[in-house]
């Protein structure tokens, strides 16, 4: 799964810094399961980390 990207808005991750940014119009609390994977150039190894991203509308 990935960062939310639909009619409510979109979030992106900067591959150089790992910073998540963007605009998303949440309705109440919304939860997204996100997995970030890295594959170093020239390596057969990779790493992945999963986390829960919660977006809350404080209205």
Backbone as CSV, one residue per row, in Angstrom:
resi,resn,N_x,N_y,N_z,CA_x,CA_y,CA_z,C_x,C_y,C_z
1,UNK,0.851,-1.173,0.000,0.000,0.000,0.000,0.895,1.234,0.000
2,UNK,0.283,2.348,-0.216,1.097,3.550,-0.277,0.417,4.751,0.338
3,UNK,0.991,5.888,0.079,0.451,7.135,0.607,-0.860,7.464,-0.099
4,UNK,-1.782,8.140,0.604,-3.062,8.473,-0.019,-2.880,9.388,-1.228
5,UNK,-3.616,9.056,-2.275,-3.579,9.821,-3.518,-4.912,9.579,-4.222
6,UNK,-5.882,10.446,-3.952,-7.196,10.272,-4.554,-7.881,11.640,-4.652
7,UNK,-9.193,11.641,-4.784,-9.929,12.899,-4.950,-9.798,13.821,-3.738
8,UNK,-9.408,13.273,-2.566,-9.263,14.091,-1.363,-7.914,14.793,-1.294
9,UNK,-6.997,14.456,-2.183,-5.675,15.066,-2.184,-4.602,14.020,-2.365
10,UNK,-3.365,14.426,-2.163,-2.258,13.498,-2.372,-1.097,13.833,-1.438
11,UNK,-0.447,12.793,-0.968,0.782,12.926,-0.205,1.883,12.232,-0.983
12,UNK,3.074,12.778,-0.928,4.216,12.181,-1.616,5.380,12.078,-0.641
13,UNK,6.332,11.212,-0.971,7.544,11.092,-0.170,8.735,11.469,-1.033
14,UNK,9.579,12.338,-0.519,10.788,12.753,-1.228,11.815,11.639,-1.081
15,UNK,12.237,11.002,-2.172,13.169,9.872,-2.070,14.545,10.264,-1.524
16,UNK,14.912,11.522,-1.635,16.222,11.959,-1.152,16.228,12.223,0.351
17,UNK,15.080,12.707,0.876,15.044,13.098,2.289,14.119,12.242,3.147
18,UNK,13.154,11.577,2.509,12.167,10.804,3.256,11.039,11.641,3.817
19,UNK,10.998,12.926,3.482,9.963,13.820,3.990,8.648,13.555,3.258
20,UNK,7.585,13.360,4.044,6.239,13.193,3.493,5.574,14.561,3.492
21,UNK,5.010,14.955,2.342,4.370,16.270,2.248,3.190,16.206,1.291
22,UNK,2.394,17.252,1.298,1.252,17.355,0.409,0.029,17.828,1.163
23,UNK,-1.101,17.802,0.490,-2.369,18.228,1.072,-3.351,17.073,0.967
24,UNK,-4.103,16.846,2.052,-5.120,15.795,2.049,-6.275,16.271,2.903
25,UNK,-7.491,16.224,2.376,-8.683,16.665,3.093,-9.315,15.470,3.788
26,UNK,-8.967,15.269,5.048,-9.471,14.133,5.817,-10.867,14.432,6.343
27,UNK,-11.675,13.413,6.423,-13.004,13.504,7.015,-12.982,12.652,8.271
28,UNK,-12.933,13.302,9.434,-12.783,12.558,10.680,-11.360,12.042,10.768
29,UNK,-11.198,10.822,11.226,-9.885,10.176,11.262,-9.788,9.184,10.122
30,UNK,-8.693,9.210,9.395,-8.458,8.242,8.344,-7.098,7.610,8.583
31,UNK,-7.026,6.306,8.393,-5.807,5.549,8.653,-5.357,4.865,7.362
32,UNK,-4.064,4.945,7.085,-3.484,4.336,5.887,-2.309,3.460,6.302
33,UNK,-2.261,2.245,5.799,-1.105,1.372,5.998,-0.111,1.670,4.886
34,UNK,1.105,2.040,5.260,2.122,2.460,4.294,3.353,1.579,4.444
35,UNK,3.913,1.150,3.330,5.179,0.425,3.334,6.170,1.181,2.467
36,UNK,7.312,1.482,3.033,8.388,2.165,2.310,9.496,1.143,2.089
37,UNK,9.947,1.012,0.848,11.009,0.066,0.516,12.170,0.794,-0.147
38,UNK,13.377,0.359,0.163,14.579,0.939,-0.447,15.391,-0.177,-1.080
39,UNK,15.834,0.072,-2.293,16.660,-0.870,-3.049,17.923,-0.144,-3.509
40,UNK,19.035,-0.273,-2.780,20.256,0.428,-3.159,20.743,0.018,-4.556
41,UNK,21.206,0.992,-5.308,21.740,0.734,-6.642,22.914,-0.235,-6.558
42,UNK,22.892,-1.250,-7.404,23.993,-2.210,-7.463,23.949,-3.282,-6.387
43,UNK,22.894,-3.332,-5.609,22.791,-4.314,-4.529,21.603,-5.233,-4.763
44,UNK,21.756,-6.478,-4.333,20.630,-7.400,-4.396,19.785,-7.310,-3.128
45,UNK,20.247,-6.565,-2.156,19.555,-6.436,-0.886,18.575,-5.276,-0.918
46,UNK,17.571,-5.354,-0.083,16.627,-4.250,0.062,16.125,-4.252,1.498
47,UNK,15.457,-3.183,1.862,14.880,-3.056,3.191,13.496,-2.447,3.031
48,UNK,12.589,-2.853,3.891,11.231,-2.309,3.861,10.771,-2.059,5.289
49,UNK,9.989,-1.016,5.457,9.430,-0.665,6.764,7.967,-0.306,6.576
50,UNK,7.110,-0.919,7.361,5.683,-0.621,7.308,5.292,0.213,8.517
51,UNK,4.358,1.134,8.312,3.867,1.946,9.421,2.433,2.369,9.122
52,UNK,1.766,2.867,10.138,0.399,3.363,10.002,0.450,4.883,10.005
53,UNK,-0.140,5.487,8.984,-0.239,6.939,8.880,-1.676,7.322,9.205
54,UNK,-1.867,8.139,10.206,-3.193,8.572,10.616,-3.344,10.061,10.302
55,UNK,-4.415,10.396,9.610,-4.704,11.784,9.263,-5.998,12.177,9.952
56,UNK,-5.953,13.272,10.697,-7.109,13.693,11.478,-7.574,15.073,11.049
57,UNK,-8.878,15.231,10.929,-9.476,16.529,10.621,-9.801,17.222,11.929
58,UNK,-9.043,18.262,12.269,-9.283,18.999,13.504,-10.300,20.124,13.307
59,UNK,-10.798,20.224,12.057,-11.845,21.160,11.703,-11.711,22.499,12.242
